């Protein structure tokens, strides 16, 4: 099943990245990293600002919104997992 996501601006991208990464990390089933716990971390002001900055930097470098969302999401998942030791 494919889903079409419309990214009209940076705030759309930030919301999509935060939501998808939260679901992906929580779906892994690591104890203490359920949907609510991960969501609280990912939606903190600091993390949302980091997502915003990374997305805008990639767009400024000429990436498409789709590629920028994918790359920032992958980086966020990797950073979260490394930081959490999972």
KARA-V815877 format. One record per residue. N is the residue number from 1. RES is the residue in one small letter. BURIAL is 1 if it has 9 or more other C-alpha atoms within 8 Angstrom, else 0. D_CENTER is the distance of its C-alpha to the mean C-alpha in Angstrom with 1 decimal. Layout:
BEGIN
[[N | RES | BURIAL | D_CENTER] [N | RES | BURIAL | D_CENTER]]
END
This chain:
BEGIN
[[1 | x | 0 | 20.7] [2 | x | 0 | 18.7] [3 | x | 0 | 16.9] [4 | x | 0 | 17.0] [5 | x | 0 | 14.2] [6 | x | 0 | 15.6] [7 | x | 0 | 13.8] [8 | x | 0 | 16.6] [9 | x | 0 | 15.2] [10 | x | 1 | 12.5] [11 | x | 0 | 12.1] [12 | x | 1 | 11.6] [13 | x | 1 | 8.8] [14 | x | 1 | 7.1] [15 | x | 0 | 8.0] [16 | x | 1 | 7.0] [17 | x | 1 | 3.3] [18 | x | 1 | 3.9] [19 | x | 1 | 6.6] [20 | x | 1 | 6.1] [21 | x | 1 | 4.4] [22 | x | 1 | 7.1] [23 | x | 1 | 9.5] [24 | x | 1 | 9.4] [25 | x | 1 | 9.9] [26 | x | 1 | 12.5] [27 | x | 0 | 14.1] [28 | x | 0 | 15.2] [29 | x | 0 | 17.6] [30 | x | 0 | 18.0] [31 | x | 0 | 20.2] [32 | x | 0 | 18.9] [33 | x | 1 | 15.2] [34 | x | 1 | 15.6] [35 | x | 1 | 13.6] [36 | x | 0 | 15.0] [37 | x | 1 | 14.8] [38 | x | 1 | 11.2] [39 | x | 1 | 10.5] [40 | x | 0 | 12.9] [41 | x | 0 | 11.2] [42 | x | 1 | 7.6] [43 | x | 1 | 9.5] [44 | x | 0 | 12.0] [45 | x | 0 | 13.2] [46 | x | 0 | 12.7] [47 | x | 1 | 9.0] [48 | x | 1 | 8.6] [49 | x | 0 | 11.2] [50 | x | 0 | 9.8] [51 | x | 1 | 6.7] [52 | x | 1 | 9.7] [53 | x | 0 | 12.0] [54 | x | 1 | 10.3] [55 | x | 1 | 9.8] [56 | x | 1 | 13.4] [57 | x | 0 | 14.7] [58 | x | 1 | 13.8] [59 | x | 1 | 15.3] [60 | x | 0 | 18.3] [61 | x | 0 | 18.8] [62 | x | 0 | 19.4] [63 | x | 1 | 16.4] [64 | x | 0 | 16.1] [65 | x | 1 | 13.2] [66 | x | 0 | 12.5] [67 | x | 0 | 12.7] [68 | x | 1 | 10.6] [69 | x | 1 | 7.6] [70 | x | 1 | 8.4] [71 | x | 0 | 9.0] [72 | x | 1 | 6.2] [73 | x | 1 | 4.0] [74 | x | 1 | 7.3] [75 | x | 0 | 8.0] [76 | x | 1 | 5.5] [77 | x | 1 | 7.0] [78 | x | 0 | 10.2] [79 | x | 0 | 10.4] [80 | x | 0 | 9.9] [81 | x | 1 | 12.4] [82 | x | 0 | 14.7] [83 | x | 0 | 14.9] [84 | x | 0 | 15.6] [85 | x | 0 | 18.0] [86 | x | 0 | 16.9]]
END
